[in-house]
Structures are given as structure tokens and as C-alpha cells.
Amino acid sequence: MILRSAAVAGGLVLALAGCGVLMPGGGQSVDRTSAGPGVTEDSVKVVFVGVDLDAVKEQTGFKTASVGDPEKQVQVLEDWVNDNGGLGGRKLDAVFKMYDAQTDSPASEEKLCNEVSQDEQAFAVVLLGQYQSNARPCYAQRKTLMLDISLVASDKTIYEELAPYLWTPSFPEHDAFVNSYIAALDEQGFFEGRDEVAIIAADSPVNRRSVENKAVPLLEERGIKGEVAWVDTTDIGTIYTGGEQAAVTLAGKGIDRVIFLGGSRLASIFATIAGSKQFTPRYAISSFDNPSFFLGNPETVPSTTMDGMVGIGFHPPQDVADDQMPFPAEEGPEAECVAVFEAAGITFESREGARQALPYCDAARLLKLGGDNVDGELNAATWADAVKKHGAEFQTASGFGNALDKGNAAAGAYRVLKFADDCRCFVYEGDEVPFADE
């Protein structure tokens, strides 16, 4: 999410982190016979990571709906799980840890991994605002289950490499996302009359695979060259440097269509830089780009940036306003999660205000689904077996559809997302469309 990302302006450092070279989960033998870390006969310890978005908003001046008290939200979910049988009869012991996004770096995320896996010896961690490539291999090497609610790209390969430890309860698998994104943009006429488009891409191992093996070939099949500008997203300085270089290069080549891939840091920062250099292309948009930020911060993003934006949305809390999609939904997982919070006295002014709480609820629900259906000892492998067997029963509260019957990411569908001139807002069009595996 752009707020979590842009907050690093307070001072990020480049560092080499030990976890970056650790063997991932897929490179180890997986034990199904012993209890996992943080598991006792009576309880299961799970760390929920929080990012203080209201503090970020205060420091940066960004305008966005308040997310409320995340620690209290986690406590409510702990109580709800335990009041409904716990995790297969064991009590959920939820530990809340606030992560300072302003000091985000590979070293900071390794430090958090050490705190969760060594100091807390947790069975699982709910990851929020974790963008560095070393973090997830670190948890997998420590045999810590990950419920990842950060808006980052995770593809089939990384799920396989880190199996059985990495799961995404709120967002889509990135290969399927890219397949659907390119197809939807084509159907919406985004490429019409063009033989070249720009891809502003986060330079990470996962995103390089997605861009080089998926996005570029899919464009070539349509007779379009993908001009890729790789951006180092380690910190705000590298993002600005990469974005500025890309804007100058693309303007010089006369390319007037831009797609972003790899994470929500890039879109608003690049658009701001491009506008300052009188480079005004037409942009594609997706939930990874945090559409709500563009609307809420006109002082930061040029007002014409949104004109003609089109793409796909899978995360309503950051896609559309409540007058476009009433909040809460009348039924389904979103309504159920909101009811859990309301019963404890927590309310949200808008769906955007629930953008952190709903993924927390997804993580708690998925933990419970696996924990309630484990056969034998509770560890990451047996929990994963249970989710694979019962995944079709789960639907994210944060988006559309269900894909846990096919993989490790829960969001299974999207809707076409457009910027509408009449309301100067983002709107959904058409029905939900399943993400395309191929």
C-alpha cells in the first residue's frame, strides 16, 4: 500500500541481510510428525504485524481514511477465534508487533524475522507492509508459517520454493494476475493503435519472472513490444531515482501507455515525477497501485493523471468508494468480519478504513480453517495439507472469488476498474471474472 511504502522517506538504509541467502522452505525436508514452533497442547502462538498508518499519515500529510487501532482489532479476532473453538481446540495466542515502516530495509525485516521466529518462537506470522525480498525466505527457513497480507507480488514459483510456509489470504497469485491484467487491458482498448507500451517494474526476483516470463510474452503475442524500466524499490531514494530515469527515457521515446507491475510503491511516485517533467501518458491501474491514493491526494498527484485509467481491481477497500459498492456487503465474508468487529464495539467509517482490519480477519479465518482440520500434529505441513483439502470452503473478505482450491493465494476473481470522468472517481464495471491461470 502506498502509505506503508512511502513512509520510508524518513530514512531507509541499504543493507545485506543474512536471511537473503537462507535456504527456502522448498529446499528442506518437511516434518509432519512433530508439533510446530509455538504449538503446545493448549495454545498456538501467532504474531500479527501492524503498521501505524495513522502515524504515517500524520508525518507525510497523505490523506486517507483512518484504520483505527490495529492492536485492538487483533485482540478482537483472537477472542472470536477462541470463543468459537480456537484452532482445533487450542487457544489462539495472538501477539501484536508494530513494525516501523519508516526504517524499512532488508536489515529491519530480518530483525523482525528474528524477533518472530526466535524470540517469540511463533507458529505463524501475519505479514503486513513487508516488501523486501529477504523476508519470506527467512521465515520459511525458520519453519514459520506466513499469512501474507502485504500487497506484494508472489508467484507460483515462490510459493513452491517456500512450501509449505507461504500463503496469501486476501490477494491473488501474481502469474494469474498478470495473465488477466494484460487480457483485460487488451479488451478495454488500452493498447489500441500502439505497438509499444512501457512497463514500470519493481526489480525483485518474483517480479522479474512475472514480467519476463508472462507480461512481455503476452504483449508480444498481441504485436506489442514491452519497454521495461526496472526500478530498485529498496528505499524511497532508489524508487525516485529509477522513476526519474524511466520518465526521461520513456518521454524521449514517445511512449504514451504505461503499466505498473510489482507493487503499490511505484504508481503514484512515478506519476508525480512524470507530471513534473511534462510526461503525461495514459496509465493502466490495478489494486496493486492503490487507486484510492490517487483520489485522496490531489496535491501530490497531478489532477490529470487519472484520466483514461483502466485496469482490474481485486481489493475493494482501496479501489472504489462506498457509494460505488455499499459497505458493508449484505452477506458473505466481509459482512461476517465486520459483524465480528462491531460486536466488540469497533466500527469503520468506510470500507477504506477497514483495509487493514479485513485482511487481518482473512488471516484469522484461514488460520482457523487449517487448524480446525489438521490430521495429526499441528505444524506448517499438516496445516497446509488441511487448507489444500478444505480451501474451497474459504472466500476472502477483502476481495472476490476463491482460488485456494488451486493454489496458495485466496483471491480468485477481479472486476474491470476504470476512472470515470462524470464522478471523478474509480468505478467497477461488469461482473466478477475469474483470474486466468494461463
N, C-alpha and C positions, 0 to 999 in steps of 0.2 A: 504494500500500500504506500502511496507516495508520501504520506506523513511520516510513516515509520522510516522510510528511506531518506527523505530529505533532511531529517533531523540530524544526520551525521555531519552536517555542516559545522557543528560545534568543535570538530577536530578529530578526524579519523587518522589512523596510522597504518602504514603498510607493515606487515609482519609475516614471517614464516611460522606456521603453526604445526606442531608435531602431528596433530590429528590428520593433517592433509596427506600423510604418507602411510597411514594405517591401513591394514587390510580390511576391505569392506566385509559385510556380513556374508555375502555370497561366496567368499573365499575361505570360509571356515566350515568345520563340521557343526551341525546344528543338534543340540541336545534336546530331546523330547522327554527325558526321563527324570529330570531334576527340576525343582521349583526355580523360577527365575529370580533375579535380584529384586529385592523389595517385597517379596511374597512370603508371608507367614501363613500359619494355619488360620489366622483370624483376619488378616488385612493385606491390602495391596497398596504400596506407595506409588503415587503418580505425581510428577511435578508439572504444574501448569505455568508456562512462561507468559508474562504480561509485558506490554509496552505501554508506557504512560502517554497516550495520545493527547490527552488534555494538556500535559506539560509541554509536549512538542508544539501544540497549537499556540500556547501562550508565548513560547520563545520565538517561534518563527513568524507569528502573525497569520498563519494559514487559517482559513475559515472552514469549519467542518462541524458536524453535529457531535456533541459530547457523547462519549461511550460509557460514561458513568464510572462505577467503581468495579474494576475487573476482579479484584481480590474477593469482594463480596459476591460477585457473580459465580466465581469458582466455589465458594463456600455453599452457595445455594445448590449448585449441581452436585457437590459431594453429599449434601443432605438428601437430595432427591434420589440419587443412586442408592444410598444406604437405607432410605425409607422404603425402597422397592426391591429389597433382597440383595443389595450390594452387587459384587462381581462374583456370581456363582456362589453366594453365601458368605463371601469375605467382604469386610468393610473396605470401602474406598478411603484411603488416607491421602487426601489431596494437599499438596504443598504448593504454595504460590510463590513464585520468584519474579520480581520485576527486573527486566533487562533494560539497561540504559542504551537506547539506540544512538545516542549522541556520541558514544565511544565505540560504535560498531567497527569491528575489524576481525580478521582471522584469529588474532590472538584473543580477543574478547570472547568470541564464540567458542574457542577451545576452552577458555576458562570456565564458561558456563557449562560446557560438556563435562568438565572435571567435577564441578560442583554437583551436577545432577547424578552422574554415574558413580562417582567415588565418595563424595561427602554424604549425599542423600541415599546412594545405592538404590535408586528408584527402579521400579519395574518398567515404567514408561515415562515419556516426556511429551507434553503437548507444546509443539514449537510454534512460536509467533514472532514475526519480524526477524527471522534468521535467514540471511541472504548469502553468506559466504560458503564457498564450495567445500570447505574442510569440515563443516559442522556435522553433516549427516553421516559421512564415513566414520567420524569419531564416535558417535552414539552406537552405530552398528558394531564397531569393533569392541565396544564395552557391553554388548548384548542388551542394549536398552531399546525397547520398543519406541518408535516415533509415530505420533499422530501429528502430522504437519499441517498447520492451518496458516502458514505463510503463503502469500501469493507469489510463488516462485515456480519455475519450470522444472517438472520432474517427469522424465520419460520412461518408457518400458525398460530400457537398459539399466537405469539407475535403480529401479525397483528390483530388477533381477540381481544386480550386483550387491545390493544391500539386503536382500531377502534373508529372513522374514521380517525385517525390522522396520521398514519404511511404509507408511500408509498415509493417505490423504483423504480425510473425511468430508471435505467441503468443496474441493475443486477438481478439475478434470486432469487426466493424464495428458502430457503435453503433445505427444505424437498425434493423438486423436484430435486434440485441439487444433493443431496446425493443419491437419487434413481438412477439417471442417471450416476453418477460418479462410483458407485460400479459396475453397469451393464457394463459400457464401459471398466473399468479395467479388468473385467472378460473376455469380448470379445477379448481384446487385449493380453490375456495370462499373465497378471501380477501376477495372483495367481497360475499359473500352477506349480504343484509339491509341493505346500505349504499347510499346514494345520493350519498355524498360521501367522498372519500379525500384525504389530504394527500400532496403530492409535495415533499420537501425536495430542492432542486435547486441544483447548483453553477452560479453565474452566469457562464457563458462563452458565446461565440458559438456554439460547436458544441452545447453542451448546451441552449441556448435553442431552437435549431432542433429538436433531438430532442424536447424537452418540448412545445413549442408546436405543432409540425407532426405529431408522432407520438403521444406519450403522452396528451396531453389529448384529442385527437380519438378515440383508441382507447377511452378511458374513456367519452367521450360516446356512442359507439356502443353501449355497454353500459348506458346510462342513468345514468352516474355522473359527477358533477362532480369535476374535479381541482382542488383548492385548492392552488395553487403558492406555496411560500415560497422565494424566491430568496436564496441565501447567497453573499456575496462570499468566495471562497476564496483571496484573495491571500496572507493570512497567518493565523496561528493566532488572532490577535485578532479579525479580521473574521469568522472562522468561528464563534467563540464568541458574538460579538455577534449575528450573524444567526441562529444556532441558538437563542439565548435568546429573541430576539424571536419566532421561529417557534413555540417551545414554548408561550409565554404565549398567543399568538394562537390556536393550534390547541386548546389546553386550554379556552380560553374559548368556542370554537365547538362543543365536544363531539365533535370528530372523533377516532375511535379506530382508524383504519387509516393507516399511514404507509409510503410508498415513498421510497427514495432514488435519485436519478439524477445521474450526472456524475462520480463519483469516490469513492475509499475514505476520504477525509478526513471525510466528513460523518457516517457512520452511528454510529460509536462515540462521537464527540463529542456529537452530538445526543442520543443515548440517555442519556449521562451527565447532560447538562443537564436533559433531560426528567424523569429519575428524581429529581433533586434538587428538582424542582418538583411532585412527586407526579402527573406526567402519565405515564400508563402505557398507551400504545396498543399495538396489535399491529403488529409490523413485518414488512414484506417483506424479503427478503435476496437478495443475489447475490454473485458473486465480486468485483465492484467494491467491495463493502462489507467485504472481508477478514474472512470468518466466523471464521477461526482466532483473531483478536484477541479476539473476544468470549469465547471459551473460556479463553484463556490469561491473562486479566487481570481476574479477578473483583473485585479491589479497585477497579478503575476503572469497570467497567460493572456496574450493578445486576444481581443474580442472576436476577431475573425477566424481564429484557429479552428473553432468547431464547425464552421460552415462546410457542409458536404460530408462530414464524418459518417462513416458507416462501417459496420463490422458485426461482431457477435457478442452477446452478453450471457454469462452463466452465473452471475453473482448479484442479484437484485439490490442488496444493501449498498452497493457502490455504483450501480448502473442507472437506476431511474428513481424519480421522486414518488412519494406515496400517492399522489393524485394520478399517476400513471399505472400504479399497481398497488391497490389498497393494502394497508398494513394494520394489523397482521392478517394473514390469509385466514379465511373462514375455517379451514380444516387442513390437516396434514402436519408434517413435522414442524414447520415454522410456527403454526398455531399452538402445537403442543409445547414447544420450547418456551414461547412467550408466556404461556399459561404457567409453566414451572416458575419462571421468574416473578410473574405477577402474584402468585400465591405467597411469595416471600416478600412482597412489597416493592419489587423492582419493576419499574416501568420505563418505557423508551418513548421519547418524543417523536421518533421516526424510525423507519427501517434502517436508515443510515446510522442512527445512534446504536443500533443493535449489531453493527457489522463485526464487532469483536465477540459479543455475547453469543450470537448464533453459532459461529464456528466452535466456540467452547462447548456449546451444547451438543453439536455434532460429535465432537471428540468424546464427550462423556457417554453419549448414546452408543457410539461404536465400541468403546471400551467395554461397556456393559454387554453388548451383543456377543462379543467374543468371550468375555469372562463367564457369561451365563451358559455357554455351550461348549466349554472346554471338556475334552475327554482325557482324564488323567491329570498329571501335574500341570500347574499353570506356569507357562513360560512363553516367550515370544513365539516359538514354533507352534505350540499347541493352540495358542490364541489365534495365530494366523490360520491354522487349519480350520478352526471353528468359524472364522469370518468367511473363509472361502466357501464353506459349506452352507452358511446361512446369509451370505451377503445380499442375496436377492430380497431379503426382508428389510434392508436398510435403504432409506432415502434421505439425502441431505436436507437440512432445514435452511441451508444457505443458498440453495440454487435449484436446479431442475434435474429430474430423472434419477437414474441409479445405474452405476456401472460396476459395482462390487461383485457382480456375478461374472465379470470378465477380467478384472484386474484389481489394483490396489488403490485406485482413485475413485471416489464416490460419485462425483457429478457426472451425469450421463447424458445431458442434453443442453441445448442452448436455444436462444431466440435471436433473431436478427435485431441489431441495435443501431439506431440512427439518431442523428441530431436533427430535430425538427425546427424549421425556421419560424413557424407560427407561434410556438410556445417558447422558443429559445431554450429547449430542454431536450434531454435524451428520451427516446421512446422505444418500446419493443414493438415489433411488427410480426404478425404471423404466429403460428403455433410453435410449440417446443419441437426441436429437431434433434434426434439422437446424434451424438458425436460419431464421426466416421472412423472406424479402425483403419481402413485403407482408402 
